[in-house]
Amino acid sequence: GQQLNQSPQSMFIQEGEDVSMNCTSSSIFNTWLWYKQDPGEGPVLLIALYKAGELTSNGRLTAQFGITRKDSFLNISASIPSDVGIYFCAGRRGNNAGNMLTFGGGTRLMVKP
Amino acid sequence: GAVVSQHPSWVICKSGTSVKIECRSLDFQATTMFWYRQFPKQSLMLMATSNEGSKATYEQGVEKDKFLINHASLTLSTLTVTSAHPEDSSFYICSASPYYSYNEQFFGPGTRLTVL
């Protein structure tokens, strides 16, 4: 199936550093979602974005829905070891659950204490 | 709230056997449930979308006769991998959308299937 272009694929950073990752698409999405997946677990929703230009925070996490509706980014400030995991962006074209989510390839984050 | 469970969390089976995986929404009713497959170090790939009381919609390339989906109630969907083979070994994850917030999907913890 189609995937969103998510970058970087992996990051290895020092504890305390800020992190930025993004997703781009050639198609327009009406909803952007960011998930975190720990090993052997299902994805957990971090932030949901519903309007172009929307900027939403969840603790140290901030995500934005691009104006063109073709991209989104996620920032993590002051990273800590428990931020380790795989972060996925996901987009939905429609506004009902009948429209599937398209996932990015994931960003594997590693944090050195 | 919005908890989704899966059972079993892992299963090992012999080639040729069938395996059933359950997905339950514990504290909400889900009009739609989704089944994904995830291979190691890869993203989630949607297999099928199921709506309660109707046939599942399968993604291109997913064999509906091999991956049987039954969405019998608003809180339960099952995925049966029939005549499993080693190449079916994967991490299977379900998600559910609450009827009150159909924009969101809540994921289960996944089921690790290993076919010997």
Interface residues (C-beta under 8 A of the other chain):
Chain A: G1 Q3 T31 L33 Y35 G40 E41 G42 P43 V44 L45 A48 Y50 F88 R92 N95 N96 A97 G98 M100 L101 F103 G104 G105 G106
Chain B: V4 Q6 T31 T32 F34 Q42 S43 L44 M45 L46 T49 N51 E59 Q60 F91 I93 S95 S97 Y102 N103 E104 Q105 F106 F107 G108 P109 G110 R112
